[in-house]
Amino acid sequence: MYKFRILHPNAMTRLRLQPVMHGMIGILFLFNVIGVYKMPNPNWFIAALFVVMGVASLLFPFMLRRVRKIAETNTVLRMLQAFTMLSGCLFFLSHMQPIIGFTLLLAGLGVAYIGYAEYRILQPSYVTADNTAITLPTIFGSRRHGWNEMKNVILRNDLLTLDFKNNKLLQLEVLDEFGPVEAAEMNAFFQSRINA
């Protein structure tokens, strides 16, 4: 059995989308300030909370380069964003604004899901290859693919290439270092399991 660490298949896409998502959430918070401000008796605490969270969400992608623990910082900010949206939902529902309230409820649940997915993606991910199948990480767990589903599996130049029989091709970046002898041994194991 072989087990090695990889970069999660969805990590690069998520990392590229992070600044956009934080920016959109920041703009949503700033639009909510307008909704609070236009009420007959505005709640300045909620307005200030929306302004602070909006500015923090807009500035976070620019400050991300200076942060050492990116995954933890991103998770904390996503939790704060979800909490603020759900609090805003309760505020607008209590002030008879059901459309804004339910929109914030859906947005808060969406941000909570995105935060959880990003947290899982930024955790260490492992591929396991045993005699029966190869196991790949997913957002909510892992998926086993039997060797009978594979046309070819090869490890070369820190890339694990999985060629499925249904013409699906998946390349995963391997984070563990393997010497030429170890890589040849693993490739021989993969071929023996595919040909069995």
C-alpha positions in Angstrom: 0.0 0.0 0.0 1.2 3.5 -0.9 0.1 6.7 0.7 1.4 10.1 -0.3 0.4 13.8 0.1 -1.0 15.8 -2.8 -2.3 19.2 -3.5 -6.1 18.9 -3.3 -7.6 18.7 -6.9 -9.8 21.8 -6.3 -7.2 23.9 -4.4 -5.9 26.0 -7.2 -9.4 26.9 -8.5 -10.5 27.9 -4.9 -7.4 29.9 -4.3 -7.9 31.9 -7.5 -11.6 32.6 -6.6 -10.9 33.6 -3.0 -10.2 37.3 -3.7 -13.3 37.5 -5.9 -15.5 35.9 -3.2 -14.2 38.1 -0.4 -14.7 41.2 -2.6 -18.3 40.2 -3.5 -19.1 39.6 0.2 -17.6 43.0 1.1 -19.7 44.8 -1.5 -22.8 42.9 -0.1 -22.0 44.2 3.4 -21.6 47.7 2.1 -25.0 47.5 0.3 -26.6 46.4 3.6 -25.3 49.6 5.2 -27.6 51.5 2.7 -30.5 49.3 3.8 -29.9 50.0 7.5 -29.3 53.7 6.9 -32.6 54.2 5.0 -34.7 52.8 7.9 -36.8 55.3 9.9 -34.7 54.6 13.0 -31.3 53.3 11.9 -29.4 51.0 14.1 -25.9 52.5 14.0 -24.3 49.5 15.7 -25.5 47.2 12.9 -24.5 49.8 10.3 -21.0 50.0 11.8 -20.7 46.2 11.9 -21.6 46.0 8.2 -19.0 48.7 7.4 -16.2 47.1 9.3 -17.0 43.6 7.8 -17.3 45.1 4.3 -14.0 46.9 4.5 -12.3 43.9 6.1 -13.6 41.6 3.4 -12.5 44.0 0.7 -9.0 44.4 2.1 -8.4 40.8 3.1 -7.2 39.6 -0.4 -4.5 42.4 -0.4 -3.3 41.4 3.1 -3.3 37.7 2.4 0.3 37.8 1.2 1.5 39.0 4.6 -0.4 36.3 6.6 1.5 33.1 7.5 -1.4 30.9 8.3 -3.6 31.5 5.3 -6.0 28.6 5.9 -6.7 29.5 9.5 -7.1 33.2 8.8 -9.4 32.5 5.9 -11.5 30.2 7.9 -11.9 32.7 10.8 -12.9 35.5 8.3 -15.4 33.2 6.6 -17.0 32.3 10.0 -17.2 36.0 10.8 -18.8 36.7 7.5 -21.4 34.0 7.9 -22.1 35.1 11.5 -22.6 38.7 10.4 -24.9 37.7 7.5 -27.0 35.5 9.7 -27.1 38.3 12.4 -28.1 40.7 9.6 -30.8 38.3 8.5 -32.3 38.4 12.0 -32.0 42.2 12.1 -33.8 42.7 8.8 -36.5 40.1 9.6 -37.2 41.8 12.9 -37.6 45.1 11.1 -40.1 43.7 8.6 -37.8 43.4 5.6 -38.3 39.8 4.6 -36.7 39.9 1.2 -33.4 41.3 2.5 -33.6 39.0 5.5 -34.1 35.8 3.5 -31.4 36.9 1.0 -29.0 37.3 3.8 -30.0 33.9 5.2 -29.2 32.2 1.9 -26.0 34.2 1.6 -24.9 33.3 5.1 -25.6 29.6 4.5 -23.7 29.8 1.2 -20.7 31.5 2.9 -20.7 28.9 5.7 -20.6 26.2 3.0 -17.8 27.9 1.1 -15.8 28.4 4.3 -16.1 24.7 5.1 -15.2 23.6 1.6 -12.1 25.9 1.6 -11.1 24.6 5.1 -11.3 21.0 3.8 -9.5 21.8 0.6 -6.6 23.6 2.3 -6.0 20.7 4.7 -3.4 18.1 3.8 -4.8 15.6 1.2 -3.6 12.1 0.7 -3.9 9.5 -2.1 -3.9 5.9 -1.1 -3.1 3.1 -3.5 -3.7 -0.5 -2.3 -4.4 -3.8 -3.9 -8.1 -3.2 -4.6 -8.4 0.5 -5.5 -6.9 4.0 -5.5 -8.5 6.5 -3.1 -8.7 10.2 -3.9 -9.8 13.1 -1.7 -13.0 15.0 -2.2 -14.5 18.0 -0.4 -16.5 15.9 2.0 -14.4 12.7 2.3 -12.8 10.4 -0.2 -13.7 8.4 -3.3 -12.4 4.9 -4.2 -11.7 4.1 -7.8 -11.1 0.4 -8.6 -8.1 -0.5 -10.7 -10.6 -1.9 -13.3 -11.7 1.8 -13.9 -8.1 2.8 -14.9 -6.4 2.7 -18.2 -3.1 4.0 -16.9 -1.7 5.4 -13.7 1.8 6.9 -13.6 3.9 9.0 -11.3 6.4 11.3 -13.1 8.0 14.6 -12.3 5.9 15.2 -9.1 2.7 14.6 -11.1 0.4 11.7 -10.5 -1.6 11.1 -13.8 -4.7 9.0 -13.7 -6.1 8.0 -17.1 -9.6 6.5 -16.7 -11.2 4.1 -19.1 -14.1 6.6 -19.6 -11.5 9.1 -21.2 -11.3 11.2 -18.1 -7.8 12.4 -17.3 -6.8 13.7 -13.9 -3.4 15.1 -12.9 -2.5 15.7 -9.3 0.5 17.5 -7.9 2.4 15.3 -5.5 3.9 17.2 -2.5 6.0 14.3 -1.2 9.5 13.8 -2.6 10.2 10.5 -4.3 13.5 9.3 -5.7 13.8 7.7 -9.1 13.9 4.2 -7.5 10.8 4.8 -5.4 8.9 6.3 -8.3 9.8 3.3 -10.6 8.7 0.9 -7.8 5.3 2.7 -7.5 4.8 2.8 -11.3 5.5 -0.9 -11.4 2.9 -1.5 -8.7 0.4 0.6 -10.5 0.9 -1.3 -13.8 0.7 -4.6 -12.0 -2.7 -3.7 -10.5 -4.1 -2.4 -13.8 -3.0 -5.5 -15.7 -4.3 -7.9 -13.0 
